[in-house]
Amino acid sequence: MTVFEIDGRLLIVDCGVLFPEDHQPGVDLILPDFGYIADRVDDIEAIVLTHGHEDHIGAVPYLLRLRQDIPIIGSQLTLAFIEAKLKEHRINPVTLAVKEGQQEQLGKFGLEFVAVNHSIPDALAVFITTDGGTVLHTGDFKMDQLPLDGRITDLRGFAKFGERGVDLFMTDSTNAEAPGFTTSEVEITPVLDQMFSNAEGRVVVASFSSHVHRVQQVINAAHAHGRRVAFVGRSMVRNMTIAAELGYLNVPANILVDAKKADDMPPEKVVYMCTGSQGEPMAALSRIASLDHKLRVGPGDLVILASSLIPGNENAVYRVINGLMRLGATVVHQGSARVHVSGHASSGELLYCYNIVKPKNVMPVHGEVRHLLANGKLAMKTGVPEKNVMFAENGVAVDLRDGRARVVGAVETHNVYVDGSSVGEITDAELKDRRILSEEGFVSVFAVIDSSNGKVVSGPEVHARGIAEGDDVFDAVLPNIKQALEEAARTGSTDQRQLQQVMRRVLGRYVGNKLRRRPMIIPIVIES
């Protein structure tokens, strides 16, 4: 999510989510921090969406809770995906569909859209003109010269913007460390064809629910080998239905079959297209691997993970792969066959773009710090001065004035966690508590103290959960806890909280020395 501001008016480009990693237990989604604009939603001219992936549109419903009539601008498919999502949130949005080559003026912001190729159809870059300068924001893109839909990245459009003058080039960094050029999507087609040809039983393909190009390839391969396709997973069914209705997904007659009916078909006549390629616990593939889904796989069945492995998801994905292989299925993934290509420009493509656009200033976007730095170095190789390359992480403010960009400060930002129905209620401190509970266990200690003389009249009692040893392992420390409580009372520590801290320290020291663990300790002191 990027916020552009001029003369008090705001333009937002993309508004996506992150997905939780292992160290964020219980979290469903991670949102951008809207704190900077929360009391300025009336100043927002529009939200521009470059394409329909969750990491670019997923947080829009939460932003629209602050103001529902913020105009949303994007391509036809992108708007169709976000409108379906907003319907689930009971929000009726104000939208404006745009195409490549189209120009719009929104207050102080002039917008011109240009086609880019990505792993989802209808992606757009946006050229923004203001009195403060011009910005070319690529969104996510690559330069596939043989795309499935024939829609290539419009480098002539990039060149025209370069001739007009690009003061700030904000370009996708996700694949900046990769040498050369990103492989074309068409190279996956013969691999899938060969796999489908050799498959004896069911074929299950897992991908992102918005990866229309990959689903198209699966449908084509299934059709060529006399198989029918069943969509599995709510988001997969929703997105592919939308894509087919709008003409972005070419579906031969009678090839689709309801997943329930597919279960009764001969295994060699069906392909299941499902979600869960990142090991998400509630997605279809994870549930299949854990026998928590009506679809069963076994010997003779083929499972293809047709997507990249997002950093941080490795353990979850390998856990799913192991579960599927334990059931007897053959599992193919990016590490063992070319069943996925990146949707992002590699270093060779980025160099082409820098040479075509010839920007005055560069601000790498999208990706981790290492990707941003690699992208910045590529810009410098093409002649962009080091002082004109902005490395901006979350919250960093960049000022663009008279063709010169510079970092001028930062606003405070935090991860905003969606946890069930709560948004922003869970803090990093509480996530730390959850990690401790999951990794180290839980110990409670209880005592009743006579408030008149400070004597322990009941307890202490210790109960543990998630610790291998039984409660009797704590018998040795009970006298020490009692002695410490009574000593504290004699020296004037009568406050309940102080006495609880005494118990926590004594028990924590014992558990650390004896069990070599650091569980969460909950002390309870009651005065009688």
C-alpha positions, 0 to 999 in steps of 0.5 A: 500500500502506497499513499501519495499526497499533494496539497492535502489530497491523498491517492492510494495505490494498492491495499493488500494483506500479508499472510501470517508466518509460523511465529504469528500463531492464530493470526488470519491476515496482516493489514497495513497500518491505516493510522496515518490516514484514519482521520483523513479518509475524506481527503482520499481521492481514490484507491488504484488497484494494479491487479487482483492478487490478495497482497494488493487488494486484500485489505480494501474491505478493512479500509472501506470500513472507515469510509465506504464510498472511496472510489476504487479504480482498476481493470475489469477483472481486478474490480470483479475480484474485489467486488466479490470480496466486498460483497462478503463484507456487505459493502457496496463499492463505488468503482471505475473500470479502466483499461490500458491507455486510459487517462483520468484526472482525480483532483490534483492527480492525473492518472494514465494506465499501461498494460503489464504482464503478470501471473494474473490477467489484466494487470496495470501499471500507473503513471501519476502526474502532479504539480510536484512531479511524475511517478511511474508505479509498475505494480507487479510485472514481468516481461513474458514475450509469449504470455498465454493471453497475448497481452505483453508488458507495454514497453513502448508505453514505458518509453513514452513516459520516459520521454515525457520524464519520469521523476520517480520510478517505483518498480517491482523488486520481488525477483531482482536477485534472480539473474537473466529473464523470467521463464515464459508461462508457455514452458510449463505447458509441455511439462503439465502435458507430460505429467497428465499423460503419465498419471494413472489415477487422480490428478490434484493441482494446487495453486493460488485461487487467483492464478487464472493463467495456471488454471487455464493451463490445467484445463487445457491439459485436462481437456487434451487427455480426456479428463474433467476438472473440478474446482475445490475451495471456496475462493477457487470456485468464486474466482474462476467463475468470475474469470470464466464469465468475463472471458479471461478463462477459456473453458471448453464445453462440459469439461467442468464438473462439480467436486461432489460428482467428481468423487464418483468418476473413475480416478483417471478421468478427473483433475481437482484444481484446489487451493493450499499451495502454501500449506495454509492449514484451512485450505483444501490441500492441507486438509486432504493431506491430514485426512480432514477432507472428503477428497482422498488421495493414495497410491497412483494419484498425482499431486502438483504444487503449481506455485512458488514457495513464499519465504516463511511458508517452507515448513508448512508446505513440506509438512503438507508434501510429507503428509500427501506422500505418506498417503502414497501419492506422488507429489511434484513441486517447483523444486522437482519439475518446472510446474511454476514460473515467477510472475515477477521481472528478473534482473535482466528485465529490470535493467531493460526497464531502467534503460527505457524509462531513464528515471531521475529517481528510483524507489524499489517497491515490493519484496523483502529488504534484500530484494529492494537493495538488489533492485536499487543496485541494478538502477545504479548500474544503469546510471541512476546516481546512488543519492537518487535511489530511495530505500524506503521500508514501511512508514518511510516518507519520500518527498518529490519536488522539482524532479528530486526525491529524498527521504524526509522522515517516517510515520510510525507503523505497526502490523495490524493483525486480523484475528477472527472477528477482531482487527488490531486487537492482538499486539506483538506482545500477545503474539509472544505470549502465544508463542511461549504457550505453544513452545514452552507450556503453561504453569499456574501457581496458587496460594492463599495468604492470611492478610493479618499475619502474612502466613500461607494458609493454603497452597502453594499449588502448582499445575502445568500444561504442555510440559512433559513432566507431571505436577509432582516435579514441582513438589521440591519448590513448594517449600521455597515458594511458601518461605519466599511469600512469608518472608516478603510479607514480613518485610512489608510486601503486602500488595497482591501484585508484589506477592505474585511476582515473588512466586513468579520469580521463585518458580521461574528460577526453579523451572529454568534450572531444573527443566531448562524451560521458560514456560508462561507462569501465571501466579495467583494470590488470594488474601483471606 
